[in-house]
């Protein structure tokens, strides 16, 4: 088969690779569409595997079952596979925090979806988190179920409500997803970003206010929009430590601040803890989604309520993965989906 194989940081080669076998008790997919995620780009352009190359990444997978050693899947069935296989048995899973599973089967430990085929073993079959696509569902659009899952979980967990102002720092796919989901709940939405290119891509989603942080102070802009009050909920959805402090500064008294975007390892955010203390702020770190949220996000992603087609700005052959990375990093693409 053909695959986009990582041989080192930013060394991704489209080349021949052995076909994966169907493991005992597992199944094999012919990949129909695979999304390119910001975490994929981070992994592909850094020494993410600490020298253990070659390796295939890609975790936003939709494909067709072509071989199975289990009665759970049918040949020809089209499925979306959530990348994390939670054990459902550890203390965190039993408490409903599947995203913090201590025995999770990490997708990065296995060959991923930037290839023509992918196999899943008996552990995945046992743990599930695969969802059949209804007939006629476009696999390219179904890919959006994976990035939607974490953002859906975030908005549900902080209980965004009708009439609230939600400010989001970052207008990449995650930031726009958070804004769209907040609008579905009736909130007033604001997105701030230093990239004019990315803000242009966000214009068609009905966001109430777009702030160019390269020319305006986003904290002051939020204060002006809210009549000096500050936003009810503020979500830092980018890898900038300074944005996390800005999020605290633009939240209203007794507001909620979410650290959604991970910052580079080894860096620390300088937070004005007096603002947290005296303004009575709640700070929430968000990562992943629990199993019910994963399923609800999938159902929303393939429904008419969600504008999946607007998010997918580019569909490219897998052979053009390096171009896809550049389109995403430059802000020219909101979401790129690759087709092997």
N, C-alpha and C positions, 0 to 999 in steps of 0.2 A: 504494500500500500504506500501511498504518499503521506508524508507528515511534515509539520513544521517543527523541527527538532532544535532544541537549545543546546549549543555546544559550549556556552560560556556567556558572560554578560554581553548583551546586545549582539550575540552571534547566533542568529536563528536561521536555519537552513531548511529550505523546502526540498526534501529528498526521499529516496526510497527507504522504507523501514519495514521490518518483519510484521506481518499481520498478527494481531493478538489472537490467541486461542480462546475458545470458550472454556472457562474453568469448570471443574466439577461443581454442580449445584448452582452455577452462575448463568450468565447470558451475555450475548455479544450484540452490539448495535452497529449499524451503518449510520454514521453521523450525517444528518441532514443540514444542521445549522449549529454554529457554536459562536457565542458572543465573545467579544474582546472586552475585558474588564480592566479597570484601573489597577487592580491588584495583579492581574496577569502582566500588565506592562511593567509594574514595579519588579515582579519576579524575573521577567525576561531581560531586564536591563541592568540587573544587579547580580551579585554572586549569591543568589538566593538558595542554591543547593550546595553551597560551600565546596565547590569543586566536583561534586558528584554528577558529572555529565557524561554522555548526552542524556537529556530528559525532555519529555513532552508535557507541556502545560495545557491549560484550557479546561474550564469547569462549568461553563454555561451551555450545557449539552442537551440537544434534542435530536433523537434518532429513531431508526426503525429496527425492531428486533429481527435479526437474521439467523440467529442460532440460540438455542436455549437448552439448558439441562435442568429445568425446573418447570413445574406446572403453573407457576405464577404468571408467566409471560407467554404470549402467543406469537408465533411467527407472523411477521407483517405488522405487528402492533407498533404504533408511533407513540413514543414516550418522552417526557421531560424528566431528567434525573437531577434531583437536588444534590449538590456536591458533597455535603457533609452527611455521613451515615452515623447518626446518634445511637448510642447503645440502648437508650430507653430504660436502663436499669440502675445507673449510678445515682448517687444522692441528688446531684443537680438535675438530672433528667426527671427523677421522681418528683422533684419540686416544681417541675414545669419549665426549668431553665435548660432546655435541650442545647441551646447555643453555647452553654458552658460545660457540655458533656466532658467528663474526664477520661472517657474511653472512646472518644470519637475516632472513626476511621477516616483519617485526613486524606482528602483528594490529592494533595501534593505528594503523598507517599506512593502514588500509583501513576502510570502513564495516563495523560489527560486527553482532552478532546480536540486538540489541534491536529487532527488526523482523519483518515477516511473511516477507520473503525476503532471501537473501544470495547473492552470487556470489563464486566463486573463480576466479582466472585460471590460465593455463598453468603458472606457477611453482609453484602449489600442486599441480597435477596431477603435475608432474615430481617434486616432493619428497615427495609422499604424506602420511603421517600421518593418513589417514582410515581409518575402520574400519566395516565393515558390521555392522549390528545383526542378530543372529539373529532369526528369525521369532518374534513374540510378545513381544519385549523392550519394556518400557515406556520410551518416550523420556525421560520425566521422571526415571526412575531412572538411565538411561544417562548423563545429564548429570553424574553423580557421578564419571565416569571422569576428568574434567579435574582437579578438586581432589585426587582420589586420586593422580594421577600424581606430583606433587611430593612428597607425603608418603610414598608408596611408595618413591620413590627415596631419600629421606632415611633411612628405616628400613633399607633394604637397604645403603646406603653406609656407615652406621655399624655395621652388622652386629649388630643387637640379637639377643641370644641367650637361650635358655631359662634362667630363673632370675634374670636380671638385673633390677635396679630401674631403671625409666625414669621420670624426673620431667619433666613438661611444664608450662611456665608459659604459661597461656592456655587457655581452654576454649571458644574459638570453633570453627567447623567444622574448621580445621586442627589445633588442639590435640586435639580428640576423634578425628579421623582418625588422628593419630599414636599415640594411646593404643590405639585398636582394632587397628591394625596391629601394635603392640608386643605386645598380648595374643595375637594370632594366632601370634606367634613364641614364646610361652610366657613373656613377661616379666611382672614385677610392675609395675603402673602406678599413677602418681600424677599428678593434675592439680591445679594451684593457679591461682586467679583471684581478682581483687578483686570480681567481679560475682557476686552470689548468684543472679541470674536465669540467667546462663549456666551456672553449676554445676548448677542444677536440671535444665537440659536434658541435661546429661551423665550424670545419675544412671542412666538406663536402659541404659547401654552396658557395664555390668559393670566399671567402673573400680574398682580396689582401694581407692584413697583419694582423696577430694576435699577440698582445703584452701581455705578461705575466707581469702584473704590480707588482707581488710579487717579481720579480727578476730584472725588468727594470723600470727606471723612464719613465712613459708614455709620459710626456711632452717632454723629450729629444728624445724619440723614434720617436714621431711625427715630431719633428723638423728635425731629420735625414732623415726620409722618404720623407719629403717635401723640402729638400734642404735648411732648415733653415727658410722657409716661414711661416709654420704653416698651419693648415687645413682650407679650405674654410668654412666648416660647421662642428661644433662640437656639439654632442648631449650627454648630461649626462642622461643615461637611467638606473639609479640604485638609491638606497635610501641613498647614501652617500653624506653628505654635502661637504666633502673635494673634492669629484669628481667634484662638480660644480665649485670650484675654479681652479682645474686642467683644466677643459674645457676652462675657460677664458685664461689660460696661453698658451694653445696649439693652439688657434685660430690665424689665420693670421690677419694682419692689415685690418680693414674694414670687418672682417669676421662676421659670425653669430654663436651665441651660444644658444643652446636650453636646457632648464631645463625640461626634460621629466619625469624623475623619481621623485616621491614625497619623501621627506625626513621625518623622524619621527616628529610628531607634538611636538612643544616646542623647537626644535633645530634650530639653525641659521647657515647659511653658511657664512664663513668669506671670503669676496670677495675683491680682490685688485681693488678698483674702479679706481685707476690711470691707470691700464691696459685697463679698459673699456673706460676711457676718452681719453687717448693719442693714443690708437690704433683704436679708432673709432668703437668699437664693437657694434653689435646689439644683445641684449639679449631677447630671446623669450621664454615665458612660454607656454608649450603645454599641453592641456588636451582634450580628447574626439575627436569628429568629427561632422561635420554638416550633415544634412540629405542626400544631394547629395553624400558626401564622404562615408557615410555608405553604400549606394547602390552600388557605384563604387567598394568599397572594397569587398562587397559580390560577385559581378560579377567576380572580379579578383580571389578571393579565390577558386571559383569552376571551374576556367579556367585552361587550360594546361600551361599557362604562369607561374603559381605560384606553387612552390614545396610543396604543403600542406602535402603530405605523408612524406616528410623528417622531417617536424617539429614535427609531432606526433610520438614521440619515444616510448610511452607506452599507451596501451589501457587496462584498468583494470575494473573489475566490481565495481559498486558503493560501495559495501560492503568493499572494500579495500581502501577507501578514506584516511585513516590515513597513509597507506603505500605510497599512491600517494603523500601526503604532504611531507613525508620524502624524497622520491625520488627526488622531485622538489627542496626542500631546500638544499639537499646535492650536487646538480649539476649533479646527475646521469641521470635525465630526463630533456629534453628540454621542451616538452609539453606532459602532461598527459590528456587523454580523458577518462571519466568514462561512463560506460554503466549500467543503472539501470537494 
